[in-house]
Amino acid sequence: MSRFLFTSESVTEGHPDKLCDQVSDAILDACLRVDPRAKVACEACTKTQFVMVFGEITMTGSVDYEKVVRETVLAIGYDDVSKGMDGRTMEVKVEIEEQSPEIAAGVHVNRVAADVGAGDQGHVFGFACDETPQYMPMSHSIAQRLAHRLSVIRKDGTAPLLRPDGKTQVTMEYEKSADGAIKPVRVHTVVVSAQHDPRLGLEELRSIVLDQVVKPIIPETLLSPETRYLINPCGLFTVGGPHGDAGLTGRKIIVDTYGGWGSHGGGAFSGKDSTKVDRSAAYMARHVAKSLVANGYCKRCLVQISYAIGVAQPLSVYVNTFNSCLYTSDAVLEDVVHKHFDLRPGKIVEYLRLLSPVFLQTAAYGHFGRDGFAWENTRDLSEELCLRRLHLGRA
């Protein structure tokens, strides 16, 4: 056996970049409620008492973008300038144009679902492993849950002097066996930086975070006397949110996905409707990878899919199981993917029900490893697995 350390991080919903992701996806959801076929590419940026939304949106009907922005910021918890933003009094700037008619003509106009092309070129990745019941990497799962817990105790009154901004980081110790199998052994280091009211002293904050965040989330079996806890290691964190740092849509793509495990394609998710394969195909790639692991084909799985703008069929499909495949070659699993999963963008939208306004829910605490999303369901491939095992036995 050999051991190694791996680190993943997360941020709370009040982090400036995550605020922008949520604004972008709130606008996407608002458009989809009016027109499920809306074409949306919406970015956001923020600084002290300012949010700007900009991009391209084509839809039937209209949306009050400024209202959506203010409601989203207030829901996060930015309701006073002392916290870094007040959603009621901040400046909101809207710069929205329509989608290019050339893109529309080449991608979706007068096309049935089977022929809808990718909204842009791109390559996406999906990942799954058997480290957790959610088929997510342990280091990333714990980091996400710690960040979410910070917001829970702030909003439910357990720790009302916490403020919306915050970050978490988890370093896990993993054990690797001679056959390449990887197993999480213990938490090596926990880092939490939580924005707080000046009335909350540093030692009291550290006690609250340890007792109300770390201990309820991390199982005792993963802790040891050597585990390090670095809570607000820089000291006071009273200046936060957009006052402390600028924010931009799409700057937390590793937080959004797998915490550094696997790989990431070229594009972010938030603010994009599902003709953009950066988002929809990444969801499908996760669905495929999770299905392969859940059905016992492998213990770890990375799936890559690539597309060309305006073309329905993917250009390539790649599967890597990191030597954990039931078969001698990962190419066998590529055959399974081609046989059981339709990877054309229009069919992905239908299969994963991506015309529904569900995207704001994804914009904080990760797009994967959470209940309630169609891409987190798994496809039953047990019959296929049995047939292939039978074939191997005869061979």
Solvent accessible surface area in square Angstrom, and as a share of the most:
residue,aa,sasa,rsa
1,M,168,0.75
2,S,65,0.42
3,R,131,0.48
4,F,64,0.27
5,L,92,0.46
6,F,56,0.23
7,T,57,0.33
8,S,3,0.02
9,E,60,0.27
10,S,0,0.00
11,V,0,0.00
12,T,3,0.02
13,E,17,0.08
14,G,0,0.00
15,H,12,0.06
16,P,1,0.01
17,D,5,0.02
18,K,0,0.00
19,L,0,0.00
20,C,0,0.00
21,D,1,0.01
22,Q,14,0.06
23,V,0,0.00
24,S,0,0.00
25,D,0,0.00
26,A,7,0.05
27,I,0,0.00
28,L,0,0.00
29,D,4,0.02
30,A,13,0.10
31,C,0,0.00
32,L,6,0.03
33,R,158,0.58
34,V,69,0.40
35,D,18,0.09
36,P,67,0.42
37,R,157,0.57
38,A,3,0.02
39,K,20,0.09
40,V,0,0.00
41,A,25,0.19
42,C,1,0.00
43,E,58,0.26
44,A,0,0.00
45,C,34,0.20
46,T,4,0.02
47,K,87,0.37
48,T,59,0.34
49,Q,45,0.20
50,F,50,0.21
51,V,0,0.00
52,M,44,0.20
53,V,0,0.00
54,F,62,0.26
55,G,12,0.11
56,E,75,0.34
57,I,9,0.04
58,T,50,0.29
59,M,38,0.17
60,T,100,0.58
61,G,58,0.56
62,S,95,0.61
63,V,25,0.15
64,D,88,0.46
65,Y,40,0.15
66,E,72,0.32
67,K,116,0.49
68,V,22,0.13
69,V,0,0.00
70,R,55,0.20
71,E,94,0.42
72,T,12,0.07
73,V,0,0.00
74,L,59,0.30
75,A,73,0.56
76,I,4,0.02
77,G,13,0.13
78,Y,0,0.00
79,D,51,0.27
80,D,61,0.31
81,V,87,0.50
82,S,63,0.41
83,K,53,0.23
84,G,2,0.02
85,M,0,0.00
86,D,14,0.07
87,G,0,0.00
88,R,150,0.55
89,T,94,0.54
90,M,3,0.01
91,E,103,0.46
92,V,21,0.12
93,K,86,0.36
94,V,56,0.32
95,E,81,0.37
96,I,43,0.22
97,E,131,0.59
98,E,127,0.57
99,Q,26,0.12
100,S,41,0.26
101,P,107,0.67
102,E,147,0.66
103,I,66,0.34
104,A,16,0.12
105,A,67,0.52
106,G,32,0.30
107,V,3,0.02
108,H,41,0.18
109,V,68,0.39
110,N,154,0.79
111,R,85,0.31
112,V,101,0.58
113,A,31,0.24
114,A,28,0.22
115,D,76,0.39
116,V,19,0.11
117,G,0,0.00
118,A,0,0.00
119,G,11,0.11
120,D,72,0.37
121,Q,130,0.58
122,G,18,0.17
123,H,73,0.33
124,V,5,0.03
125,F,29,0.12
126,G,0,0.00
127,F,2,0.01
128,A,0,0.00
129,C,0,0.00
130,D,68,0.35
131,E,21,0.09
132,T,11,0.07
133,P,117,0.74
134,Q,77,0.34
135,Y,56,0.21
136,M,8,0.03
137,P,0,0.00
138,M,32,0.14
139,S,0,0.00
140,H,1,0.00
141,S,16,0.10
142,I,0,0.00
143,A,0,0.00
144,Q,16,0.07
145,R,105,0.38
146,L,0,0.00
147,A,0,0.00
148,H,88,0.39
149,R,58,0.21
150,L,9,0.04
151,S,5,0.03
152,V,50,0.29
153,I,0,0.00
154,R,29,0.11
155,K,111,0.47
156,D,88,0.46
157,G,46,0.44
158,T,66,0.38
159,A,3,0.03
160,P,93,0.58
161,L,53,0.26
162,L,7,0.04
163,R,27,0.10
164,P,2,0.02
165,D,11,0.06
166,G,0,0.00
167,K,79,0.33
168,T,2,0.01
169,Q,67,0.30
170,V,0,0.00
171,T,18,0.11
172,M,0,0.00
173,E,23,0.10
174,Y,0,0.00
175,E,31,0.14
176,K,87,0.37
177,S,24,0.16
178,A,114,0.88
179,D,106,0.55
180,G,20,0.19
181,A,40,0.31
182,I,36,0.18
183,K,129,0.55
184,P,17,0.11
185,V,39,0.22
186,R,47,0.17
187,V,0,0.00
188,H,49,0.22
189,T,11,0.06
190,V,0,0.00
191,V,31,0.18
192,V,0,0.00
193,S,29,0.18
194,A,3,0.02
195,Q,0,0.00
196,H,0,0.00
197,D,13,0.07
198,P,94,0.59
199,R,185,0.68
200,L,4,0.02
201,G,38,0.37
202,L,42,0.21
203,E,121,0.54
204,E,100,0.45
205,L,0,0.00
206,R,70,0.26
207,S,57,0.37
208,I,35,0.18
209,V,0,0.00
210,L,51,0.25
211,D,66,0.34
212,Q,65,0.29
213,V,0,0.00
214,V,1,0.00
215,K,117,0.50
216,P,70,0.44
217,I,24,0.12
218,I,3,0.02
219,P,63,0.40
220,E,153,0.68
221,T,123,0.71
222,L,20,0.10
223,L,41,0.20
224,S,31,0.20
225,P,134,0.84
226,E,114,0.51
227,T,10,0.06
228,R,131,0.48
229,Y,80,0.30
230,L,58,0.29
231,I,11,0.06
232,N,3,0.02
233,P,73,0.46
234,C,134,0.80
235,G,14,0.14
236,L,125,0.62
237,F,48,0.20
238,T,33,0.19
239,V,89,0.51
240,G,3,0.03
241,G,0,0.00
242,P,0,0.00
243,H,91,0.41
244,G,44,0.42
245,D,74,0.38
246,A,46,0.35
247,G,3,0.03
248,L,68,0.34
249,T,10,0.06
250,G,19,0.18
251,R,119,0.43
252,K,28,0.12
253,I,49,0.25
254,I,74,0.38
255,V,2,0.01
256,D,2,0.01
257,T,8,0.05
258,Y,3,0.01
259,G,3,0.03
260,G,41,0.39
261,W,27,0.09
262,G,32,0.31
263,S,46,0.30
264,H,40,0.18
265,G,13,0.13
266,G,71,0.69
267,G,13,0.13
268,A,21,0.16
269,F,6,0.03
270,S,3,0.02
271,G,0,0.00
272,K,31,0.13
273,D,5,0.03
274,S,6,0.04
275,T,18,0.10
276,K,29,0.12
277,V,1,0.00
278,D,27,0.14
279,R,0,0.00
280,S,0,0.00
281,A,0,0.00
282,A,4,0.03
283,Y,0,0.00
284,M,2,0.01
285,A,0,0.00
286,R,0,0.00
287,H,4,0.02
288,V,0,0.00
289,A,0,0.00
290,K,21,0.09
291,S,0,0.00
292,L,0,0.00
293,V,9,0.05
294,A,39,0.30
295,N,25,0.13
296,G,39,0.37
297,Y,0,0.00
298,C,8,0.05
299,K,106,0.45
300,R,13,0.05
301,C,0,0.00
302,L,11,0.06
303,V,0,0.00
304,Q,40,0.18
305,I,0,0.00
306,S,19,0.12
307,Y,5,0.02
308,A,28,0.22
309,I,83,0.42
310,G,17,0.16
311,V,66,0.38
312,A,18,0.14
313,Q,107,0.48
314,P,26,0.16
315,L,113,0.56
316,S,49,0.32
317,V,17,0.10
318,Y,97,0.37
319,V,2,0.01
320,N,38,0.19
321,T,0,0.00
322,F,76,0.31
323,N,139,0.71
324,S,28,0.18
325,C,24,0.14
326,L,74,0.37
327,Y,19,0.07
328,T,149,0.86
329,S,48,0.31
330,D,37,0.19
331,A,54,0.42
332,V,36,0.21
333,L,0,0.00
334,E,41,0.18
335,D,81,0.42
336,V,0,0.00
337,V,0,0.00
338,H,115,0.51
339,K,132,0.56
340,H,46,0.20
341,F,10,0.04
342,D,58,0.30
343,L,8,0.04
344,R,55,0.20
345,P,1,0.00
346,G,6,0.05
347,K,58,0.25
348,I,0,0.00
349,V,13,0.07
350,E,94,0.42
351,Y,84,0.32
352,L,4,0.02
353,R,151,0.55
354,L,2,0.01
355,L,58,0.29
356,S,46,0.30
357,P,46,0.29
358,V,40,0.23
359,F,0,0.00
360,L,67,0.34
361,Q,105,0.47
362,T,0,0.00
363,A,0,0.00
364,A,9,0.07
365,Y,22,0.08
366,G,2,0.02
367,H,0,0.00
368,F,8,0.03
369,G,15,0.15
370,R,73,0.27
371,D,141,0.73
372,G,79,0.76
373,F,12,0.05
374,A,12,0.10
375,W,2,0.01
376,E,13,0.06
377,N,84,0.43
378,T,61,0.35
379,R,85,0.31
380,D,115,0.60
381,L,2,0.01
382,S,54,0.35
383,E,134,0.60
384,E,10,0.05
385,L,11,0.06
386,C,80,0.48
387,L,98,0.49
388,R,57,0.21
389,R,120,0.44
390,L,91,0.45
391,H,126,0.56
392,L,88,0.44
393,G,67,0.65
394,R,191,0.70
395,A,108,0.84
